Amino acid sequence: MKRQFVNSETKRRIKSITLVFLFFISNQIVAQKDLIIQPTESHPIIELDQWKVHMGDLTVDQVFETNSKTKWERESIGHIWREKNQIKWYKKEITLPDSFKRRDIVMEFRVTCGGSIFVDGKKMFKSNTSNGSGILVNNAKAGTKFTIAVKVKNHSGSCSFIQADLIALPHGYAQFFSSKEKLVFNSKGISIDHWKRKLFDSNEDIPDLSYDDSNWENVSINDSWEGENKHAWYRTSFKVPKEINGFNTQGRALRISLRTDDHGDLFVNEVIKISAHEKRFETIITTSADIEKPILLALKVYNNSGSGGLAGASIITEEEYQLKSDLRDVVSRVDRVERYFKSNPKPKVKIVTYLSNLICFKLDEKPLS
C-alpha cells in the first residue's frame, strides 16, 4: 500500500522510527560477529524453470480457465524473444513441498522488459530487471496448489523472463514485507511544465523582470533543441500555491529540482542561485515563500554536443524534502534487516516482528490528516 505522508505529525513519527532503528539495529544486528559465512542457500528455494507459454493477448479469465482450449507451448525461462509490441503469457501450476510447511513463501521474479504477476487470477505485483517480489502465501501448508501466470509485453524489441524463484522464509517475514510497503513515499512535488524559450548563439545577458518575452516560443517540459555549443534561455513565472502535497508554503523554504541537457545556470528573480555542471541538480529558491508574490525563474541551458533541452522541473517544500530524507534513512535500515533475514539460515524472527509492529504502530496510531 502506498501512503502519502503530509504533515508535521507524520514527520514526528518518521523521526521517532529513525531514532528507535538507530538504537535497535545497533544492538541486535551490528553486535553480531564481524564475519558470518552463509551456506549457498539459506532457506528452501524452488527455481521455476519450465513454463507453459502463449504468444498473444488473453484475458485473465482465459489464462486461468479450467479445460481451456487455448494453445500453450513449453519454454524455459531465459529464452529471448524479439517480437516487438507483442504480449506473451507464462503459466505454471505448482504444489508446495513439505520443506515449505509453516513458512512464508516469497516470489522473486525478474523480467527484462517488465511483467505483471498473477496468482489464481489475482494480480499480485509487477516485476522488472532489478526487482519484483511478493508474498505467495503466509504460513504455508504442504501440498497447497497454486497457478502462477506472468503477462509480459515486449516494448523494447528484446525481452526475457530471467528469474522465477519461490523462497520459503521463516514465518513472520510476510508481516514484515507488508509493513515495509507502508514506507513507500512517491510524491514528486509540483511540476513546472510551461516555459518561454529563446535560443541564442552568444552569451547574452539574462533578461530582467521587465523584459518582454512575448515573442519567445512557448514550450513544455521535455523540450529539446538542436545545436552544439549553443544555449537557450528558459523563463517562467511560478505562482506559489497555499500548499504542496499537503505542506503549507507561506513563509516556508521551497526547493527546485531540475534536469537539463547538458547543464545550466538558474536565476531566481534575477539573482543566480546555482551554476550546475551536472544534468540533474537542485537548490532552495526561497527561504520564505510568499503566496502573494510570483517567483520569476530563468534558466540558461548550455549544450555542448548533440541536442540540448529541459527535461524536468519540480518544486517541493524543504519540509517535505527533509521528511523524504528521514524516510530514506529508515528504509535503508529496513533493507539491512531484510538482507539479514534472507541471508541468515536461522534469523531471529523477533527482530522483524518487532520492526513490523513498530512501523505499523508509528504510522497507524492516528488517522493521517
VENDA-V668123 format. One record per backbone hydrogen bond with DSSP energy under -1.0 kcal/mol. CO is the residue of the C=O (numbers start at 1). NH is the residue of the N-H. E is the energy in kcal/mol with one decimal. If there is no record, write none. Layout:
co: (CO/CO)
nh: (NH/NH)
e: (E/E)
This chain:
co: (7/8/9/10/11/12/13/14/15/16/17/18/19/20/21/23/24/25/25/29/44/46/47/49/51/52/53/54/59/60/73/75/76/81/82/83/86/87/88/89/90/91/92/94/96/97/98/100/103/104/105/106/107/108/110/110/111/115/116/117/118/119/122/125/127/131/132/134/137/140/141/144/146/147/148/149/150/151/152/153/154/159/160/161/163/164/165/166/167/169/170/172/173/174/175/176/177/179/180/181/190/191/193/195/196/197/198/200/202/208/213/217/219/223/225/227/230/231/232/233/234/235/236/238/242/244/247/249/252/253/254/254/255/256/257/258/259/259/261/263/264/265/266/266/267/268/271/274/279/281/283/286/289/290/295/296/297/298/299/300/301/302/303/308/309/310/312/313/314/315/316/317/318/319/320/321/322/323/324/325/326/327/328/329/330/331/332/333/334/335/336/337/338/339/340/347/348/349/350/351/352/353/354/355/356/357/358/359/360/361)
nh: (11/12/13/14/15/16/17/18/19/20/21/22/23/24/25/27/28/29/30/32/168/166/49/77/75/91/73/89/63/64/53/51/79/159/84/86/154/56/152/54/150/52/148/146/143/100/101/103/140/169/136/167/134/165/162/163/114/127/151/124/149/122/119/117/115/128/109/107/105/102/144/96/94/120/92/118/90/116/88/155/85/81/112/78/110/48/108/46/106/104/173/176/177/178/179/180/181/182/183/184/315/193/221/219/235/217/233/231/204/211/216/197/195/310/308/230/303/200/301/198/299/196/297/295/249/247/244/252/289/318/285/286/316/283/314/281/311/312/309/302/276/300/273/274/298/271/268/266/260/258/256/254/251/293/238/269/236/267/234/265/232/263/229/225/261/222/259/192/257/190/255/321/322/323/324/325/326/327/328/329/330/331/332/333/334/335/336/337/338/339/340/341/342/343/344/349/351/353/354/355/356/357/358/359/360/361/362/363/364/365)
e: (-1.9/-2.2/-1.7/-2.4/-2.5/-2.0/-2.3/-2.4/-2.3/-2.0/-2.8/-2.4/-1.6/-3.3/-2.6/-1.3/-2.1/-2.5/-1.9/-2.0/-2.9/-2.6/-1.1/-1.4/-2.5/-2.6/-3.0/-2.8/-1.9/-2.0/-2.5/-2.8/-1.1/-2.0/-1.4/-1.6/-2.5/-3.4/-2.5/-2.3/-2.3/-2.8/-3.0/-2.3/-3.1/-1.6/-1.8/-1.5/-3.2/-2.7/-2.9/-2.6/-1.6/-2.2/-1.6/-1.5/-1.4/-2.9/-2.6/-3.4/-2.6/-2.0/-2.7/-3.0/-2.4/-3.0/-2.4/-3.3/-2.5/-3.3/-1.6/-2.5/-2.9/-2.9/-2.5/-3.2/-2.3/-2.2/-3.1/-1.1/-4.2/-2.4/-2.6/-2.5/-1.9/-3.2/-2.6/-2.6/-2.9/-2.7/-1.7/-1.4/-2.9/-2.2/-2.2/-2.2/-1.1/-1.1/-1.7/-1.3/-2.3/-1.0/-1.3/-2.7/-2.4/-2.2/-2.8/-1.6/-1.9/-1.8/-1.7/-2.6/-2.6/-1.5/-3.1/-1.0/-2.3/-2.6/-2.8/-2.1/-2.9/-2.9/-2.9/-2.8/-2.1/-2.0/-2.3/-2.6/-2.5/-2.6/-2.0/-1.1/-2.3/-1.9/-2.1/-2.1/-2.6/-1.4/-1.9/-3.3/-2.5/-2.5/-3.3/-1.3/-2.5/-1.7/-3.1/-2.7/-2.9/-3.2/-2.8/-2.2/-3.5/-1.8/-3.3/-2.9/-2.1/-3.2/-2.4/-2.3/-1.9/-1.5/-1.3/-2.7/-2.3/-1.7/-2.3/-3.1/-2.8/-2.7/-3.2/-2.1/-2.5/-1.9/-2.5/-1.7/-2.5/-2.5/-2.4/-1.6/-1.8/-2.9/-2.3/-1.5/-2.3/-2.8/-1.4/-1.9/-2.3/-2.5/-2.1/-2.5/-2.5/-2.1/-1.8/-1.1/-1.7/-2.3/-2.3/-2.2/-2.5/-2.2/-2.3/-2.6/-2.2/-2.5/-2.7/-2.1/-1.7/-1.2)
